[in-house]
Amino acid sequence: MSEFEPLINHGGRSFGTRVIRPALAEFVGSTVFVFVGCMAVQTKDVGTIALAHGLAIALLIAGLGKISGGHFNPAVTLGVTLSGGCSIVASIFYFFSQILGGMVGAACALAVLPESVYKDIQGGAHTLGPGVYPGWAILAEGILTFLLVFTVLLTAVDEENSSLAPLAIGFAVAVDIIAGAKTTGASMNPARSLGPAVAYSKYLEVNVWEHHYVYWSGPTAGAIVAAVVYKILFASRRRLLFRER
């Protein structure tokens, strides 16, 4: 069993060990990831922002992956669950842990950054780029999330490649942000979008909620497609939906 796949076989472990402890790891990881992401936006350099997100997720997966699988993203949890890499009960706990962690991380950025800087970067909240239509934004988020979740499934879930997981997933996040930063902000992560949107809402200067549904519908669709493609075509033999006899 892969060290990044601790929830498939219970092995007689307690509910706290199987679910509560991993969920707490997801909360901590999501808090740190969103905080780092929001703080990095103040540089206004796409390469730097991408590197910060990518390195943060790689480090968090390397450290906490053996405890929770290292999702820190509801879309990733959805894709892993659909692929059989996480129990439904655990995925529910993960979801709320990630959402709460995103809010706490965004609140920490609000507390740390000077008000002028925070307002200038809209708290790190995601909004559509100039002239980007919501439908195309959903497609963009879907494709970017597909790449991320597909990478997770092929490395962290498929135990044959698990040693590559932190590096590969970190690269996927960085590449996605470089590609999509000017279009949607390249969220691929509802928790990363929701937390800063809630924190920045106190200012009411920019309506960060106008197209917020993009950052849920796009990643959800991308995660589902990634799970289906993985299970039907590219999973290791024991995980394939239709196995050869």
KOLLODREN-75557 format. One line per field, with one value per residue: residue number from 1; x, z, y of N, C-alpha, C in turn. Coordinates in pm, 1 decimal, always signed. Atoms other than C-alpha are relative to their C-alpha. Example, Ala and Ser with C-alpha at 12.3 -4.5 7.8 and 13.67 -1.06 7.14 Angstrom:
BEGIN
k <- c(1:2)
n_x <- c(+89.0:-82.0)
n_z <- c(+0.0:-6.0)
n_y <- c(-119.0:-119.0)
ca_x <- c(+1230.0:+1367.0)
ca_z <- c(+780.0:+714.0)
ca_y <- c(-450.0:-106.0)
c_x <- c(+90.0:-77.0)
c_z <- c(+0.0:+73.0)
c_y <- c(+120.0:+109.0)
***
This chain:
BEGIN
k <- c(1:2:3:4:5:6:7:8:9:10:11:12:13:14:15:16:17:18:19:20:21:22:23:24:25:26:27:28:29:30:31:32:33:34:35:36:37:38:39:40:41:42:43:44:45:46:47:48:49:50:51:52:53:54:55:56:57:58:59:60:61:62:63:64:65:66:67:68:69:70:71:72:73:74:75:76:77:78:79:80:81:82:83:84:85:86:87:88:89:90:91:92:93:94:95:96:97:98:99:100:101:102:103:104:105:106:107:108:109:110:111:112:113:114:115:116:117:118:119:120:121:122:123:124:125:126:127:128:129:130:131:132:133:134:135:136:137:138:139:140:141:142:143:144:145:146:147:148:149:150:151:152:153:154:155:156:157:158:159:160:161:162:163:164:165:166:167:168:169:170:171:172:173:174:175:176:177:178:179:180:181:182:183:184:185:186:187:188:189:190:191:192:193:194:195:196:197:198:199:200:201:202:203:204:205:206:207:208:209:210:211:212:213:214:215:216:217:218:219:220:221:222:223:224:225:226:227:228:229:230:231:232:233:234:235:236:237:238:239:240:241:242:243:244:245)
n_x <- c(+84.3:-76.3:+5.3:+91.3:+131.9:+16.4:+139.0:+67.5:+14.5:+9.2:-93.6:+35.3:-32.9:+112.4:+56.7:-85.8:-121.0:+36.4:+72.6:-18.3:-139.3:-21.2:+76.1:-75.2:-113.8:+53.5:+26.5:-128.1:-57.8:+79.3:-26.0:-132.4:-2.7:+74.2:-74.6:-115.1:+50.3:+45.0:-117.1:-81.7:+64.4:-47.1:-113.2:+58.7:-78.2:+62.9:-97.7:-21.4:+123.4:+7.2:-104.4:+39.0:+105.8:-51.6:-90.7:+77.0:+75.9:-96.4:-49.4:+108.2:+24.6:-113.0:+7.4:+127.8:+58.9:+7.7:+108.4:+131.6:-2.3:-47.3:+90.3:+8.6:+77.1:+120.6:+3.9:-89.1:+68.2:+106.2:-59.8:-58.3:+110.8:+61.7:-95.1:-16.0:-115.7:+38.1:+134.9:+99.3:+4.7:-119.1:+7.3:+89.1:-79.3:-102.4:+61.4:+21.4:-131.0:-64.6:+70.9:-32.1:-140.9:-12.1:+47.8:-97.5:-119.0:+30.6:+11.7:-136.4:-55.7:+66.2:-57.7:-142.7:-29.5:+50.8:+129.0:-16.2:-48.4:+106.7:+105.6:-55.4:+0.2:+134.1:-13.5:-36.0:+121.8:-0.7:+99.5:-26.8:-79.2:+76.1:+56.0:+17.1:+139.3:+11.0:-0.8:-137.9:-74.0:+29.1:-78.0:-141.0:-18.8:+18.9:-119.0:-110.8:+22.7:-22.1:-143.7:-41.1:+55.5:-55.5:-135.3:+14.5:+42.3:-106.5:-119.3:+28.6:+92.2:-64.8:-115.9:-120.1:-68.3:+26.8:-118.2:-4.8:+120.5:-16.3:-62.1:+88.5:+118.5:-47.0:-18.4:+131.9:+58.1:-74.8:+28.6:+138.1:+8.3:-65.2:+87.6:+133.3:+7.2:+59.5:+135.7:+89.3:-78.7:-41.5:+25.8:+5.9:+17.3:+106.8:-39.9:-91.9:+80.9:+102.1:-58.2:-29.7:+122.0:+67.7:-79.2:-2.7:+135.9:+19.7:-28.8:+109.1:-46.5:+5.8:+93.2:-71.5:+98.5:+78.2:-24.6:-61.8:+41.9:-100.2:-106.9:+54.8:+46.5:-113.1:-78.9:+79.4:+6.8:-133.8:-33.3:+80.4:-53.8:-129.8:+23.4:+55.4:-105.9:-97.8:+53.3:+29.0:-111.2:-140.1:-29.7:-73.7:+89.7:+94.3:+92.7:+78.7:+142.5:+23.0:-126.9:-15.4:+0.4)
n_z <- c(+0.0:+8.0:-119.9:+26.5:+15.0:-129.2:-40.5:+76.1:-84.8:-136.7:-79.9:-141.7:-66.4:-57.9:+80.1:-16.9:+80.4:+141.9:+51.1:-71.0:+13.1:+136.5:+23.7:-63.1:+88.8:+113.2:-48.5:-15.1:+131.8:+75.3:-60.6:+42.3:+144.5:+36.7:-52.5:+87.6:+129.5:-9.7:-23.1:+120.9:+100.6:-12.7:+91.0:+131.4:+104.8:+20.8:-24.3:-143.9:-58.5:+37.0:-73.9:-141.2:-12.8:+34.5:-104.7:-123.2:+5.9:+0.3:-137.2:-84.4:+35.2:-49.9:-144.4:-52.5:+90.2:-62.7:-98.5:+59.4:+144.8:+50.5:+100.5:-24.5:+112.9:+17.5:+132.9:-6.5:-80.6:+83.6:+98.8:-67.1:-51.3:+114.2:+49.5:-99.1:-85.3:-126.4:-37.8:+6.3:-130.4:-11.9:+95.2:-57.5:-101.4:+72.6:+63.2:-98.4:-50.1:+102.1:+8.8:-120.5:+9.5:+95.3:-64.4:-102.0:+70.5:+56.0:-113.0:-43.9:+96.6:-30.2:-123.3:+15.1:+103.4:-17.2:+66.2:+136.9:+82.4:+5.0:+89.3:+134.9:+60.8:-26.1:-96.5:+65.4:+52.1:+144.2:+86.9:+140.3:+69.3:+87.2:+121.6:-10.1:-25.0:-101.2:+59.5:+35.5:-125.7:-53.2:+81.0:-37.7:-132.4:+14.9:+60.8:-93.9:-109.8:+56.0:-2.7:-139.2:-58.3:+76.4:-52.1:-132.7:+14.1:+61.0:-85.3:-141.5:-17.7:+58.9:-85.4:+77.8:+24.5:-113.7:-40.6:+81.5:-23.1:-40.4:+107.0:+117.0:-30.0:-10.0:+136.2:+62.1:-52.4:+53.8:+143.8:+13.8:-32.9:+109.4:+117.2:-17.0:-95.6:+58.7:+45.8:-115.2:-122.1:-10.0:-135.3:-4.6:-140.8:-60.5:-130.8:+26.6:+48.7:-95.3:-116.7:+27.1:+35.1:-126.3:-74.2:+68.7:+11.8:-92.9:+65.1:+94.9:+109.0:+120.1:-21.5:+25.4:+3.1:+123.4:+78.9:-90.4:+37.9:+94.3:-74.8:-49.8:+110.5:+83.3:-65.3:-19.8:+129.1:+33.9:-86.9:+41.4:+127.6:-28.7:-64.9:+98.6:+94.7:-73.8:-31.3:+120.1:+92.6:-39.2:-134.6:-6.0:+35.5:-106.8:-20.4:+120.3:-13.2:+77.4:-1.0:+92.5:-66.0)
n_y <- c(-119.8:-122.7:-83.3:-108.5:+59.9:+65.4:+17.2:+104.5:+117.3:-47.6:+78.4:+0.3:-125.6:-72.4:-108.5:-116.6:+18.3:+7.2:-115.4:-125.3:-45.4:-47.8:-123.0:-108.0:-26.2:-75.1:-135.8:-69.3:-19.0:-97.6:-130.3:-46.5:-18.6:-120.7:-113.7:-22.3:-44.5:-139.5:-84.5:-5.1:-85.1:-138.0:-21.3:-30.2:+66.7:+130.0:+106.0:+10.9:+52.8:+141.6:+72.0:+6.0:+100.4:+132.6:+46.9:+20.8:+124.2:+110.4:+17.3:+49.5:+140.6:+78.5:+9.7:+47.8:+97.9:+132.9:-3.0:-23.9:+9.7:-128.7:-58.5:-144.0:-51.5:+81.0:+61.2:+116.5:+101.2:+56.6:+88.8:+116.5:+81.9:+67.1:+99.5:+104.9:-23.6:-61.5:+39.8:-107.6:-65.4:-83.9:-110.5:-101.8:-69.5:-75.0:-116.6:-106.4:-39.9:-82.2:-126.9:-75.4:-36.1:-110.3:-122.7:-39.5:-47.4:-131.6:-92.9:-28.9:-95.4:-127.0:-53.5:-27.6:-98.2:-136.4:-14.6:-49.8:+111.4:+100.3:-47.6:-8.5:+133.7:+55.8:+108.3:+125.4:+64.8:+23.2:-62.6:+27.0:-98.8:-90.0:+57.3:+145.2:+36.6:+105.9:+133.6:+34.9:+10.2:+133.3:+93.4:-15.3:+59.9:+143.7:+60.0:-14.1:+94.7:+134.2:+27.6:+18.7:+121.7:+112.1:+19.2:+60.2:+139.6:+80.1:+4.3:+24.9:+112.6:+117.3:+20.3:+25.7:-126.5:-87.7:-75.7:-121.0:-79.2:-140.5:-79.1:-5.0:-80.1:-137.7:-48.6:-15.1:-123.4:-113.7:-10.6:-46.5:-141.8:-74.6:+4.3:-56.1:-110.8:-119.8:+32.6:+21.0:+6.9:+140.8:+48.8:+146.6:+35.8:-81.0:-51.1:-112.0:-111.5:-41.0:-65.8:-140.8:-72.5:-31.2:-97.8:-129.3:-53.3:-111.1:-127.1:-26.6:-86.1:+82.5:+110.5:+124.8:+107.5:-4.1:+121.7:+97.5:+135.4:+52.9:+65.6:+126.5:+84.0:+40.3:+104.1:+122.6:+69.2:+48.0:+112.9:+115.5:+49.3:+60.8:+128.7:+93.0:+35.0:+80.9:+132.2:+77.6:+15.3:-13.8:+49.3:+125.7:+110.1:+35.1:-110.1:-24.0:+27.3:+122.1:+73.6:+111.8:+129.4)
ca_x <- c(+0.0:+132.7:+224.9:+5.5:-295.0:-360.7:-738.4:-808.3:-746.3:-858.0:-653.4:-845.6:-743.9:-966.1:-1193.0:-966.6:-662.4:-842.8:-1040.6:-992.4:-612.4:-597.5:-871.0:-668.4:-368.6:-585.3:-691.5:-333.3:-212.8:-497.7:-439.9:-71.1:-127.4:-389.7:-187.7:+123.8:-80.5:-242.2:+88.2:+261.2:+7.9:+154.4:+457.5:+230.6:+474.0:+310.8:+628.1:+684.8:+322.0:+331.2:+657.0:+524.4:+208.8:+395.8:+669.3:+418.9:+203.6:+511.7:+643.3:+305.5:+253.5:+603.2:+534.3:+165.8:+102.7:+171.2:-102.3:-384.3:-275.9:-194.9:-502.9:-558.1:-815.4:-1181.7:-1142.3:-848.6:-1042.5:-1334.6:-1112.2:-930.2:-1258.0:-1412.9:-1099.2:-1123.0:-833.4:-1032.4:-1337.9:-1659.9:-1667.7:-1310.2:-1379.0:-1663.1:-1437.3:-1165.9:-1402.3:-1496.7:-1138.1:-1011.8:-1281.5:-1220.5:-845.0:-881.8:-1077.9:-825.9:-534.0:-701.6:-782.0:-415.4:-315.8:-569.7:-417.3:-56.8:-68.9:-91.9:-439.8:-318.8:-134.2:-419.4:-675.8:-444.9:-428.1:-794.3:-680.0:-554.8:-914.1:-973.9:-1155.9:-1187.0:-940.4:-1052.1:-1284.9:-1302.0:-1652.7:-1774.5:-1833.8:-1478.6:-1351.0:-1526.7:-1362.7:-1022.0:-1059.1:-1183.0:-881.3:-633.4:-792.4:-792.6:-415.2:-371.7:-603.6:-478.7:-124.6:-234.9:-402.1:-106.0:+148.8:+4.2:-273.4:-92.6:+159.8:+400.1:+484.7:+420.6:+779.7:+732.0:+411.1:+530.6:+749.9:+504.6:+204.3:+403.5:+502.3:+140.7:+22.8:+300.1:+241.0:-134.0:-85.7:+158.8:-91.4:-410.4:-318.9:-427.6:-750.7:-906.7:-625.3:-583.3:-747.3:-814.9:-914.1:-1249.2:-1094.3:-824.0:-1095.1:-1356.2:-1131.8:-991.7:-1333.8:-1485.1:-1198.0:-1198.8:-1576.3:-1543.1:-1419.3:-1696.4:-1479.8:-1467.3:-1744.1:-1539.5:-1861.7:-1994.2:-1835.4:-1745.6:-1940.5:-1670.2:-1426.8:-1654.7:-1806.6:-1481.9:-1268.9:-1554.6:-1596.3:-1220.9:-1183.4:-1467.1:-1327.3:-978.8:-1112.6:-1310.0:-1019.0:-782.8:-1009.6:-1094.4:-762.4:-454.6:-485.0:-254.9:-398.2:-559.1:-732.6:-868.1:-1246.2:-1249.7:-973.0:-838.1:-896.5)
ca_z <- c(+0.0:-88.4:+198.0:+27.5:+40.6:+409.2:+397.4:+171.8:+408.9:+764.3:+916.3:+1243.6:+1314.2:+1522.1:+1374.7:+1519.1:+1345.9:+1017.7:+993.5:+1266.2:+1260.6:+878.1:+876.0:+1119.4:+889.0:+601.7:+811.2:+896.9:+540.8:+388.4:+635.2:+549.2:+175.3:+152.4:+375.0:+161.2:-156.9:-42.7:+81.2:-246.8:-449.8:-315.0:-539.5:-845.6:-1038.2:-1191.5:-1180.6:-814.3:-725.4:-914.9:-747.3:-400.3:-450.1:-611.3:-349.0:-64.8:-185.9:-250.1:+101.7:+262.3:+71.9:+162.5:+528.9:+577.5:+286.9:+496.2:+738.4:+515.0:+157.6:+119.5:-62.8:+80.7:-193.0:-216.1:-589.3:-525.5:-252.6:-492.7:-761.4:-518.4:-362.2:-700.1:-783.9:-469.1:-286.1:+2.2:+196.2:+167.6:+541.1:+537.8:+230.8:+411.2:+704.9:+461.7:+283.1:+595.0:+720.8:+392.8:+376.1:+736.7:+682.1:+377.7:+580.2:+864.6:+623.1:+449.4:+785.4:+883.7:+562.3:+642.5:+987.8:+867.9:+556.2:+578.7:+479.9:+171.7:+43.1:+128.6:-52.4:-350.9:-408.8:-312.7:-34.9:-284.0:-390.2:-738.9:-1005.3:-1380.6:-1607.0:-1829.8:-2106.2:-1978.3:-2001.6:-1718.0:-1948.8:-2079.9:-1725.7:-1613.8:-1901.8:-1808.6:-1442.5:-1547.9:-1767.9:-1514.2:-1238.0:-1463.8:-1495.5:-1120.5:-1017.2:-1294.7:-1168.0:-812.9:-924.7:-1132.1:-859.5:-506.1:-554.0:-788.0:-547.7:-829.4:-865.3:-512.9:-454.1:-725.5:-578.9:-394.0:-680.7:-957.7:-785.4:-697.7:-1062.9:-1171.0:-943.8:-1062.1:-1430.8:-1391.8:-1229.0:-1496.0:-1761.8:-1605.2:-1372.5:-1613.2:-1705.5:-1379.7:-1127.1:-1169.0:-846.2:-909.0:-542.4:-398.5:-52.4:-194.9:-357.0:-81.5:+210.6:+57.1:-82.4:+266.7:+423.6:+158.1:+169.2:+457.1:+213.5:-48.0:-302.6:-553.1:-591.3:-554.8:-539.9:-885.5:-1059.7:-754.8:-887.8:-1153.8:-884.3:-772.3:-1096.8:-1297.8:-1046.1:-973.2:-1342.1:-1393.7:-1097.1:-1215.5:-1568.5:-1433.3:-1213.0:-1499.4:-1744.4:-1482.9:-1381.2:-1736.3:-1912.2:-1703.8:-1355.8:-1247.9:-1326.2:-986.0:-997.4:-1350.6:-1372.4:-1640.7:-1570.1:-1821.6:-1730.0)
ca_y <- c(+0.0:+346.2:+578.6:+836.0:+604.2:+540.2:+515.1:+218.8:-70.0:-5.0:-285.4:-266.5:+91.4:+319.0:+585.9:+852.0:+707.2:+646.1:+968.2:+1228.5:+1244.5:+1260.8:+1527.0:+1735.9:+1697.8:+1822.9:+2122.7:+2215.7:+2162.8:+2363.4:+2647.6:+2671.9:+2632.4:+2907.2:+3138.7:+3095.5:+3135.6:+3460.4:+3600.8:+3516.8:+3716.2:+4041.5:+3985.8:+4019.1:+3802.0:+3496.8:+3289.9:+3363.2:+3295.7:+2965.6:+2864.2:+2948.2:+2741.8:+2453.2:+2433.1:+2469.6:+2181.4:+1963.8:+2022.7:+1964.2:+1638.5:+1519.6:+1590.9:+1511.8:+1275.9:+967.0:+1076.6:+1199.2:+1140.0:+1509.6:+1640.3:+1992.1:+2044.3:+1931.0:+1865.6:+1632.8:+1454.2:+1408.5:+1258.9:+1029.5:+913.0:+833.5:+636.9:+426.7:+589.6:+738.5:+629.5:+829.9:+898.7:+1027.8:+1239.3:+1418.9:+1501.0:+1607.5:+1845.3:+2039.1:+2037.1:+2180.4:+2448.6:+2552.9:+2547.2:+2771.0:+3023.9:+3021.9:+3057.7:+3351.7:+3511.1:+3483.8:+3662.7:+3935.0:+3973.1:+3980.8:+4199.9:+4580.0:+4692.9:+4880.5:+4573.9:+4338.8:+4553.5:+4597.7:+4221.6:+4167.1:+3940.1:+3684.3:+3611.3:+3476.7:+3675.9:+3633.3:+3809.2:+4098.5:+3982.0:+3623.5:+3479.3:+3255.1:+2957.4:+2966.8:+3020.4:+2701.7:+2516.5:+2658.5:+2562.4:+2220.0:+2149.7:+2284.4:+2076.7:+1770.9:+1800.0:+1836.7:+1554.0:+1324.3:+1379.5:+1298.6:+976.7:+861.0:+930.2:+952.4:+693.7:+455.1:+310.2:+224.0:+595.0:+725.1:+834.9:+1094.8:+1236.2:+1550.0:+1669.8:+1580.8:+1738.7:+2049.5:+2084.5:+2035.1:+2317.3:+2550.1:+2475.0:+2527.3:+2866.6:+2982.2:+2876.4:+3008.9:+3294.8:+3567.7:+3387.6:+3268.9:+3291.1:+2914.5:+2803.4:+2431.3:+2433.6:+2551.3:+2588.2:+2817.3:+3032.4:+3034.7:+3132.1:+3452.2:+3545.7:+3527.4:+3722.3:+3995.4:+4041.1:+4290.0:+4554.6:+4525.3:+4708.9:+4425.0:+4169.6:+3852.9:+3650.6:+3742.9:+3444.2:+3239.9:+2941.8:+2906.0:+2796.7:+2515.4:+2392.1:+2390.8:+2198.5:+1956.0:+1872.7:+1842.1:+1607.0:+1381.8:+1356.8:+1284.1:+1003.4:+847.3:+861.3:+722.7:+433.1:+329.6:+375.1:+446.9:+298.0:+19.0:-323.5:-386.6:-47.0:-55.5:-39.0:-307.9:-556.2:-801.4:-1161.4)
c_x <- c(+87.9:-10.1:-92.5:-143.3:-38.4:-141.6:-71.9:-24.6:+3.4:+93.9:-29.2:+30.3:-125.7:-47.9:+86.6:+124.8:-30.3:-53.9:+36.5:+142.3:+31.6:-75.1:+69.0:+122.7:-44.8:-30.7:+129.4:+61.4:-73.3:+21.2:+132.0:+1.6:-70.4:+71.0:+117.7:-45.9:-41.8:+118.3:+82.7:-58.0:+50.6:+120.1:-46.2:+80.3:-51.0:+96.6:+23.9:-121.4:-12.6:+100.1:-37.7:-106.8:+54.0:+92.0:-75.2:-73.2:+94.5:+50.8:-107.3:-31.4:+112.5:-9.9:-125.5:-63.9:-16.8:-112.1:-136.8:-7.4:+38.9:-87.1:-1.6:-83.3:-123.7:-8.8:+88.6:-65.3:-111.7:+57.5:+56.3:-109.8:-66.6:+89.8:+26.5:+115.8:-31.6:-143.5:-94.5:-6.2:+119.2:-8.2:-90.2:+74.6:+108.4:-57.2:-13.9:+132.1:+70.5:-65.1:+32.4:+146.0:+22.8:-43.0:+99.1:+126.8:-19.7:-11.4:+138.6:+67.8:-58.4:+62.8:+143.4:+28.2:-50.1:-127.6:+13.2:+45.2:-110.0:-110.2:+48.5:-3.2:-133.1:+6.7:+41.8:-119.5:+6.3:-114.5:+38.4:+82.3:-86.8:-47.9:-21.5:-145.1:-7.2:+5.2:+139.7:+85.9:-22.5:+79.6:+147.1:+28.2:-14.7:+124.0:+118.6:-13.5:+17.6:+148.2:+47.6:-47.7:+54.3:+141.3:-3.6:-32.5:+112.4:+124.1:-36.0:-88.8:+57.4:+133.0:+129.5:+81.9:-3.8:+120.9:+11.3:-109.2:+25.8:+54.1:-95.5:-120.9:+37.9:+21.2:-133.9:-66.6:+69.9:-29.9:-140.3:-11.3:+66.1:-92.5:-127.8:-13.1:-71.9:-143.5:-97.7:+71.5:+49.8:-14.5:+17.5:-38.1:-107.7:+37.0:+93.3:-76.4:-96.4:+58.1:+31.6:-123.1:-75.9:+75.2:-6.1:-137.2:-24.6:+19.8:-104.2:+41.0:-1.6:-91.7:+67.3:-94.9:-71.8:+13.4:+60.6:-36.7:+97.0:+101.1:-47.2:-36.0:+116.1:+84.6:-76.8:-5.9:+135.6:+39.3:-75.6:+55.0:+134.2:-16.6:-50.7:+107.7:+103.1:-50.0:-19.3:+125.6:+138.6:+34.9:+86.7:-100.2:-104.4:-102.7:-86.9:-146.7:-36.3:+131.1:+0.3:+2.5:+115.9)
c_z <- c(+0.0:+129.1:-20.0:-13.8:+129.5:+33.1:-71.2:+85.7:+146.6:+93.9:+149.0:+73.5:+48.8:-94.1:+9.9:-85.9:-148.7:-56.0:+68.6:-15.8:-142.9:-30.3:+62.8:-83.3:-121.6:+39.6:+8.6:-136.8:-81.2:+53.7:-49.8:-149.2:-41.0:+52.0:-90.8:-135.8:+1.3:+18.4:-127.0:-103.9:+7.2:-88.6:-139.2:-116.7:-14.6:+29.7:+148.3:+69.7:-28.2:+79.5:+146.3:+22.5:-22.4:+106.8:+130.0:-2.7:+0.5:+140.8:+91.1:-28.6:+53.1:+151.0:+52.4:-86.4:+61.9:+103.4:-67.0:-149.6:-64.2:-108.1:+6.9:-105.7:-17.9:-136.0:-5.3:+79.4:-79.1:-100.4:+61.0:+51.1:-112.5:-56.1:+100.2:+94.6:+133.3:+31.7:-4.6:+131.4:+17.4:-91.5:+51.2:+106.1:-65.8:-54.8:+100.0:+60.1:-97.6:-11.5:+120.9:-1.6:-95.8:+59.5:+104.2:-65.6:-58.0:+109.6:+53.6:-94.4:+21.5:+122.1:-18.6:-96.5:+37.2:-82.4:-144.3:-94.4:-19.1:-98.2:-144.4:-71.3:+21.9:+88.7:-59.3:-55.3:-151.6:-69.9:-144.4:-61.2:-89.7:-126.3:+2.9:+34.8:+98.3:-57.4:-36.1:+125.4:+64.5:-75.4:+38.9:+135.0:-6.3:-54.7:+95.0:+116.2:-46.4:+7.8:+142.2:+56.4:-71.3:+47.6:+137.3:-10.7:-53.9:+87.4:+143.8:+22.5:-57.8:+71.0:-76.8:-20.1:+120.3:+43.5:-76.0:+35.7:+40.2:-112.2:-118.1:+24.9:+15.8:-136.5:-68.7:+45.0:-60.4:-148.5:-23.1:+26.5:-107.2:-120.8:+19.9:+88.2:-56.7:-46.9:+115.7:+133.8:+27.0:+142.4:+9.2:+137.8:+63.0:+136.4:-14.8:-48.2:+105.5:+117.0:-23.2:-37.0:+126.0:+74.5:-63.7:-5.1:+91.8:-67.6:-104.2:-115.2:-134.1:+29.9:-36.0:-8.0:-134.1:-82.0:+86.4:-36.1:-98.2:+74.0:+77.1:-115.4:-87.2:+63.3:+22.5:-128.8:-38.1:+80.8:-41.7:-128.6:+23.0:+62.3:-99.9:-98.0:+66.3:+20.2:-124.1:-80.1:+62.5:+140.6:-7.7:-8.4:+108.2:+24.4:-121.5:+21.2:-72.3:-13.0:-104.4:+80.7:-50.2)
c_y <- c(+125.0:+79.3:+118.9:-49.9:-71.9:-40.9:-114.0:-123.2:+43.2:-75.1:+3.9:+128.4:+71.3:+109.5:+125.2:-8.3:+4.3:+130.4:+131.1:+54.7:+44.8:+130.3:+119.7:+36.3:+80.9:+145.1:+80.8:+29.8:+104.5:+141.1:+58.1:+30.5:+128.7:+124.6:+34.1:+53.7:+145.0:+94.6:+17.0:+94.5:+143.5:+28.0:+41.2:-55.7:-142.3:-114.5:-23.6:-59.8:-149.4:-82.5:-15.6:-105.9:-141.4:-56.2:-28.0:-133.3:-120.5:-28.4:-58.3:-146.9:-88.8:-20.3:-66.7:-109.0:-137.1:-8.1:+8.0:-27.5:+130.8:+60.2:+152.2:+71.7:-88.0:-68.3:-124.3:-111.8:-66.8:-99.0:-125.7:-92.5:-77.5:-109.9:-111.1:+19.6:+62.7:-41.1:+120.0:+75.9:+94.1:+120.7:+112.5:+81.3:+85.0:+130.2:+115.3:+47.5:+92.7:+137.8:+87.7:+45.9:+114.9:+132.1:+49.9:+54.3:+138.4:+105.0:+37.9:+99.3:+139.0:+65.0:+48.2:+114.9:+139.2:+18.3:+44.9:-109.7:-102.4:+39.8:+5.5:-134.4:-71.7:-123.6:-133.3:-74.3:-11.4:+73.1:-28.5:+112.9:+86.2:-71.3:-149.6:-30.6:-116.5:-141.3:-46.4:-14.3:-136.5:-105.6:+5.5:-64.7:-152.4:-68.6:+6.3:-98.2:-143.5:-35.4:-26.9:-132.8:-124.0:-31.2:-65.6:-148.5:-87.9:-11.6:-37.3:-121.0:-127.5:-22.5:-24.0:+127.5:+93.4:+81.4:+131.7:+99.8:+144.9:+87.9:+16.3:+89.0:+146.8:+62.1:+25.5:+130.0:+121.9:+21.5:+54.1:+149.6:+85.3:+8.1:+79.8:+121.8:+121.4:-23.1:-10.9:+14.8:-139.9:-52.3:-150.9:-51.4:+88.4:+57.7:+120.1:+123.3:+52.6:+78.5:+147.0:+81.9:+41.0:+109.6:+138.6:+66.2:+119.9:+135.6:+40.5:+91.4:-71.7:-117.4:-131.4:-118.8:-10.9:-127.7:-109.5:-144.4:-64.6:-86.3:-123.2:-92.7:-48.2:-108.9:-130.4:-80.8:-58.4:-121.5:-125.4:-60.4:-69.7:-138.2:-103.7:-46.6:-90.7:-142.9:-87.1:-33.1:-15.9:-48.0:-124.7:-114.8:-28.8:+109.7:+29.2:-37.1:-129.4:-74.4:-109.7:-129.9:-86.0)
***
